[in-house]
């Protein structure tokens, strides 16, 4: 039977963890760079500004900083202040995990139409989760190991509680969202395209959260050796943050699909009917609509705004569960 605490085995496992983490770090850096166009489109005004973009961006930046600090600790060729290193690593990683969950909290609040009881429950769950993460930062300790010529994280098994609570938090939030979507279906007499879209995202989140956290919890429970305790924590963080930010972007893109509706209109200067096309490039919340006409009386596009109107199933309506409410979260 393998002695997982044998120094030779520990060194071999440590370098396996380093290789895995470097692969995951590179994957996230690629994800970050290739999706920067979303923030850039908001900065340039091609997408509507909403305050939730700050939570989205903080999730991405915190994860990126955690990956950079991660590589610094394992790639340094000479001793460094490992305690300072592990503190920054934990702060950035736990901030990313907390803000990723906050994106799901906002979605749950929006799906329940800002119900006070549900809002209090999900926010209470999230605050308890953040408290656990802060406690985890305090417990982190690391020293320089001449054996591996890198920082060695001590008491790594103590992070098991934070991982278990992270998994539990995300699953409970998902359950609350799915129950809210079921309420939509009963009220609307059937699933709408928006309900089906959000339901599909919820199931994907369930799968990803389970795949991300269960291996980390399993190895922390076994507590074979410090490298194995750490092995799946970074992959779990990257999986969850990529899933949360992609869900945020995909919901925005879902509402940004061009919807054209042909409307007959009689010109004020002529009795002949013309066809106007109302094109909504971003049908979310306060919706900007460009009106194009074949009539000579209106050679230029005109723009109007329609508050709270959303598009669902090809129809424009002002329902209580509009796509704008979900995408904007609790901005109203």
N, C-alpha and C positions, 0 to 999 in steps of 0.2 A: 504494500500500500504506500502511496506517495505521501511523504512528510512535507506538507505544504509550508511548514515553518523552517525547513532547512534553508540555510542562506543561499545555496546554489539555486534552489527552486524559487526562492523569493526574488532573486535577481532576474531569473528567466521570466517570471511572471511580470515583474516590473517593466521590463523592456517590451513585453507583449502589450501591456497597458499603454506605454508610450507610443508605440506604433499605431494602436487603435485610436488613441486620442488625437494624434497628428492627422490621421485620415479624416476623422470627424471634424477637426478644426478646419482643415482645408475645404471640406464639403460646405461648412457654414460660411466661410469667407467667400466661396463661389456664390452661394445663395444670396449673400448680402450684396455683393457687387452687381450681380445680374438683375436684381430687383430694385436698385436705387432709382430707377425711372419713376417709380410710384411717388416717392417723396418729391422728386424733381418736378413732376407734373402738378403736384399741389403747390409747390413754391412758385411755379410759373403761372398758376391760376387756371390750368387746364382741368383741374378737378376742384370741387368746392372744398373750402377749408372747414374742418370741424375739429373741435378740441381733442377728440379721441386720437387724432394723428400723433399727438405727443406721447400717449401711452404706447401706441404702436411703434413709434420711433425709439422710445426708451427701451422697449423690449429688444429690438434689433441691435441697438448700440451696446446695451449691457451684455448681450450674448457675445457680440464681437470682441468687446474688451475682455470678457472672461476667457475667450479662446486665445487672445494675444498673451494675457498674463499666464495662461496655462503653458504655452510654448516657452515663455521666458524661464519658468521654473524648471522645466525639464531639459532645456537646451543650453543652459548656462554651463560654461566650461570651468568656472571657478565658483567658490562658495559665495552665496548671497544671503541676505536676511530672509530666511525661509518663513519666519513668523509673519513678517510684513507681506511676503508674497502670498501666503495662504489666506491672510485676512482680505487682501484685495480680490483674490480669486473667489472667495466665498461671497463677498459683498456683491460683485458683478454677477455671479452665477445666480445667487438668490434673488437679486433685483430682477433679473430676466425672468426667473420662474414666477415671481410674484406679479409682475406686470402682464405676463402671458395669461395667468389666471384672471387678472383683472379684466382683460379683454372679453373673457368668457362671462365674467360677472356682469359686465355692461350688456352683453347680449341677452343674458337671462332676464335682467331688469326690463329691457326693451320688449322681449317676447311676452312678458307678463304685463305690458302696458304700464310700467312703473307702479305696480301694485305695492302699497306701503309695507304690507306684511312680508311679501316675497323679497322685496328690496332689503328689508331689515335682516332677513334670514341669510341671503347670499352675501351681503356685506359683512355680517357677523362671522360667517364661515371664512371669508377671505381675510378678515382682520386676525382671526385665530391662526390662520395659516401663516400670515406674515410674522406673528409673534413667535411661532415655531422656527421660522427661518432665522430670525434675529438671534434666538437662543442657539441655533446651530452655528452661527458666525462666532459667537463667544466661545463655544467649545472647541473650535478648530485650533490645532497646534501643529507646528511643523519644524523640523530641524534638518540641517544639512547632513546627508549620509555619505561618508567616504566610500561606502560599499557600492552604492549605485552612482556616485558622483552627481547627485541631484537632490532636490528637496524631498524629504520623506515625511508624509502626512501621518501624524500620530493619531491614536484613538479614532481611526477612520470609521469604525463600526458604530460610533455614536451618531452618525448621520442617518442611521436607519429610520429613526422616528420622523425626521423631516421628509424622507422619501415616501414613507407610508402615508403621512398626512397629505403630501402633495397628490398622491394617487387618489386618496379618499376624497379630497377636495374637488378635484377635477371630475370624478365620477358622480359626486352628488350634484355639482353644478350642471353636468350634462343631463342628469335625471330631471332636474327642475326645468331645464329648457325643453326636453322632450314632452314632459307633462303639459307645459304651456302650449306647445305646438298641437298636442292632441285637443286642447280646449279650442284652439283656432278651428280645427277641422269640424268639431261638433257645432260650433257657432255658425260657420260658413256653410254647413251642409255638405261638406266634402273638401278634399285637399285642393288647394290652389297651387299654382306653379311655385310661388314663394314658399309656401309651407313645405312642399316636396323638396325644394332646394335646401332649406334650413334643416329639415329632417335628415337629408343625406349628409350634410356637413356634420350634424350631431353624431351620427353613426360612425363616420370616419374618425371623428375626435375620440370616440369611445375606443375604437380599435387602436389608434395610435397611442393614446394614453396608456392603455394596457400593455401594448408591446414595448413602450418606452420604460415604464416603471417596474413592471413585474420582474424582469431579470435583475435589476438593481436591488430590489427588495429581497429577492431570493439569495443572491450572493452575500448581501449584508447579514442576512439571517444565518447563513452557514458560517460566516466569519472564518474563512479558510486562512487567509493572510491579508495584510494591508493592501497589496496590489489588486487582489480579487475584489476587495471591498470597494475599491475606487473604479474598477474597470468600466461599469455600465452607467456611472453617474453623468459623465459628460455626454455620451450618446443620448441619454434620457432627456437632458436639458435641451440639446440641439433639436431632437425630435419634437418636443413639446413647443418650443418657441417657433420653429418653422411652421408647424401645424397651425398655431394660433395666428401668426401673422399672415399666412396664406389664406386662412379662412376670412380674415379681415379684408384682405385685398379682393378675394373672389366675390364677397358680398357686394363690395363697391362696384366691381366690374359687372356683376349681374345687373345692377341698376343702371349701368352706364351704356347698355345696349341701345342703339338707335331704334326708336319707335316712330313710325310714320303713320299718320292718320289723315286720309283725304277727306276734306270737308268742303261742301259746296258753299260759296259765298257770293252774294250779289254785290257788284261794285256800286259805290255811291255815285259814280259818274256814268254808269252804264247799266242797262237792265239785263245785259247778258251775264249768265252765270259763269264763273271761273272756278277752277279747282285750286285750292290752297293746300299745301302740305305742311303740317306742323311736325317739326323734327325735334325730338328731345334728346340732346346728347348726354345729359346727366339727369335722369328722372328721379332724383332723390331729394326729398324734403322740398326746399324752395327751388323749383324747377325752372330753368331757363329754357324757353321755347323759341326757336327761330322759325319764322313764318315766311315761306317762299311761295310766290304766286306767279302764274303765267300771265297775269293781267298787265297790260301796259301802264295802268294807273299806279301800280306798285312795283317799280323796277328794282327796288332794293329790299333785302330781307328786313323784317321787323322783328323785334324781340319783346316778349312779354314774360311775366313771372306768375306762377301759380303756386301759392303756398299750400303745403301739405298734400298736393296731388301726387299720386304715385301711379306706377304702371304695374298691373298684375294680370296675367292671362290675356294680354293684348288690349286691356281696357284701362281707361284712366278713371280713377276714383279717389275718394277722400275718406277711406275707411280708418278705423281705429288701429288697425294692425298693418299699416302701410310699410313698404320697404324702406321709406325714408326714416320711419321711427326706429326700425331695427338697425339700419346702418349708422344712424346718428347716435344710437344708444339713448342716453338720458339727457340730451342737450336741450330739450325743450324746457 
